[in-house]
């Protein structure tokens, strides 16, 4: 039986959002590919427990699902709109659960074998980032893995200007309309990006070990760490 018109429209909207995100992240395949390679190389339990912090519609979680088909995924969403998109994406999947909460206040539960986050932690102020890294360390199971695929700030004003210039050029070449570029820049101005060096330091200070950057292309970086 064909899906109702409203359901088909919702799926089309999800597809459009995914396509836009792909274009706004010019290094999309390498960016998420590095995160997935970390998961492939990790000694995952048979049925891993996965927490996604600020799932933003569940795109990263859906990619992780392809690598960990028997995992239980728990998605923490910060807005009702993102929650609705995640529920549509994983409709009928009994191994996915959801919570609506701001990351600063979310009850993380646990223990979790894998904690992931994509383009969410930069919304927090720096103090809240450091606190979240400590909370992640507390809820990771022994041998657990943390992966953060993020936007980072340039280490100097000159480098940050370069990041912005190259990102606009690459996204424009991928066909992102000028209005969407403008909206993305407006959102970025409201964020609290930190440098790669700062974030790796904060993770280590939080007690996480094997802190590393697996991939970086201008402002996009994939960071990882393990439970102490």
C-alpha positions in Angstrom: 0.0 0.0 0.0 1.4 3.4 -0.9 2.4 5.8 1.9 -0.1 8.6 2.7 0.6 11.9 0.9 1.6 13.6 4.2 4.1 10.8 5.0 5.6 11.0 1.4 5.9 14.8 1.7 7.7 14.4 5.1 10.1 11.9 3.6 10.8 14.3 0.7 11.5 17.1 3.1 13.9 14.9 5.0 15.7 14.1 1.7 15.9 17.8 0.8 17.3 18.6 4.3 19.9 15.9 3.8 20.9 17.1 0.4 21.3 20.7 1.7 23.5 19.5 4.6 25.6 17.5 2.1 26.2 20.7 0.1 26.8 22.9 3.1 29.6 20.4 4.2 31.7 20.4 1.0 33.9 17.5 2.5 30.7 15.6 3.5 31.9 12.1 2.3 35.3 12.4 3.8 34.0 14.0 7.0 31.5 11.4 7.9 33.6 8.7 6.2 36.3 9.3 8.8 33.9 9.0 11.6 32.5 5.7 10.2 36.1 4.4 9.7 36.7 5.0 13.4 33.6 2.9 14.1 34.7 0.1 11.7 38.1 0.0 13.4 36.6 -0.2 16.9 36.0 -3.5 18.7 32.2 -3.0 19.0 30.1 -5.2 21.2 27.6 -7.5 19.4 24.7 -5.2 20.3 26.2 -1.8 21.1 24.4 0.9 22.9 24.7 4.2 21.1 23.9 7.7 22.3 23.6 10.6 19.8 23.9 14.0 21.3 22.0 16.7 19.4 21.1 14.3 16.6 19.7 17.1 14.4 17.3 14.9 12.5 19.2 11.7 12.7 21.5 11.9 9.7 24.7 10.8 11.4 22.8 8.2 13.4 21.4 6.7 10.2 25.0 6.4 8.8 26.1 4.7 12.1 23.1 2.3 11.7 24.6 1.0 8.5 27.8 0.1 10.3 26.1 -1.2 13.5 22.9 -2.8 12.3 22.2 -4.5 15.7 22.8 -1.4 17.8 20.3 0.3 20.0 20.3 4.0 19.2 19.2 6.7 21.6 18.8 10.2 20.0 18.8 13.3 22.1 17.2 16.1 20.1 17.1 19.8 21.1 14.1 20.9 19.1 10.7 19.5 18.3 11.3 19.9 14.6 14.5 17.8 14.7 12.7 15.3 16.9 10.0 15.0 14.2 12.5 14.5 11.5 14.3 11.8 13.5 11.1 10.0 14.2 10.2 10.0 10.5 13.7 8.7 9.5 13.6 5.8 11.9 9.8 5.0 11.7 9.2 1.4 12.5 12.7 0.8 14.0 12.1 -0.6 17.5 15.8 -0.3 18.3 15.7 3.5 18.3 14.6 5.7 21.2 14.3 9.5 21.5 14.5 12.2 24.1 13.9 16.0 23.7 16.3 18.0 25.9 18.9 20.7 25.6 22.4 19.2 25.8 23.3 21.3 28.9 20.5 19.7 30.9 20.0 16.3 29.2 20.0 13.2 31.4 22.6 11.1 29.5 21.8 7.8 31.3 24.1 5.0 30.2 26.4 3.3 30.2 26.9 3.7 26.5 29.3 1.8 24.3 29.5 4.6 21.7 28.6 8.3 22.1 28.4 10.3 18.9 27.6 13.9 18.1 27.5 15.8 14.8 27.4 19.6 14.5 25.8 20.2 17.8 28.3 20.8 20.5 29.4 24.1 18.9 26.0 25.5 20.0 27.2 25.3 23.6 29.3 27.9 25.4 32.8 26.8 26.2 32.0 26.1 29.9 29.1 23.9 28.8 31.3 22.1 26.3 33.8 21.2 29.0 31.1 20.0 31.3 29.6 17.9 28.6 32.9 16.2 27.8 33.1 15.3 31.5 29.6 13.9 31.5 30.4 11.9 28.3 33.4 10.3 30.1 31.1 9.4 33.0 28.5 7.6 30.9 30.9 5.7 28.5 31.2 2.0 29.2 34.8 0.5 29.6 36.4 0.6 26.2 33.7 3.0 25.0 34.3 5.4 22.1 33.3 9.0 21.7 33.2 10.6 18.3 32.5 14.3 17.7 32.1 15.5 14.1 32.2 19.3 14.5 32.8 22.7 13.2 35.9 24.3 14.7 37.1 27.9 15.0 40.3 28.9 13.2 43.2 29.4 15.6 43.7 33.0 14.5 41.4 35.6 13.0 43.3 35.3 9.7 42.8 31.6 9.6 39.1 31.9 10.6 38.6 34.3 7.7 40.2 31.8 5.4 37.9 29.0 6.6 34.9 31.3 5.9 36.1 32.3 2.5 36.9 28.7 1.3 33.7 27.3 2.8 31.6 29.9 0.9 33.4 29.2 -2.3 33.2 25.4 -2.1 29.5 25.4 -1.0 28.6 27.8 -3.8 30.4 25.6 -6.3 28.2 22.7 -5.1 25.1 24.7 -5.9 24.0 26.0 -2.5 21.7 29.0 -3.2 22.9 32.4 -1.9 20.0 32.6 0.5 20.9 29.3 2.1 24.5 30.4 2.4 23.4 33.6 4.1 21.2 31.7 6.5 24.0 29.3 7.3 26.4 32.2 8.0 23.8 33.8 10.3 23.5 30.6 12.3 27.2 30.3 12.5 27.4 33.8 14.0 25.2 32.7 16.9 27.4 29.6 17.6 30.3 29.2 20.0 32.9 27.4 18.0 36.1 26.6 19.7 39.5 25.8 18.2 40.5 22.2 17.6 43.3 22.5 20.1 41.0 23.8 22.8 38.5 21.0 22.3 41.1 18.2 22.3 42.6 19.7 25.5 39.2 19.9 27.2 38.5 16.3 26.3 41.8 15.2 27.9 41.1 17.3 31.0 37.7 15.6 31.3 39.5 12.3 31.7 39.0 10.9 28.2 42.0 9.1 26.8 43.5 8.6 23.3 42.1 12.0 22.3 42.8 12.6 18.7 41.6 14.4 15.5 41.1 11.8 12.8 40.1 14.2 10.0 40.1 17.9 9.4 39.2 20.0 6.3 39.2 23.7 7.1 36.4 24.2 9.7 35.2 20.6 9.7 36.9 18.2 12.1 36.3 14.7 13.4 37.6 14.2 17.0 37.6 11.0 19.0 38.4 9.7 22.4 38.0 6.6 24.6 36.8 6.0 28.1 39.6 6.2 30.6 
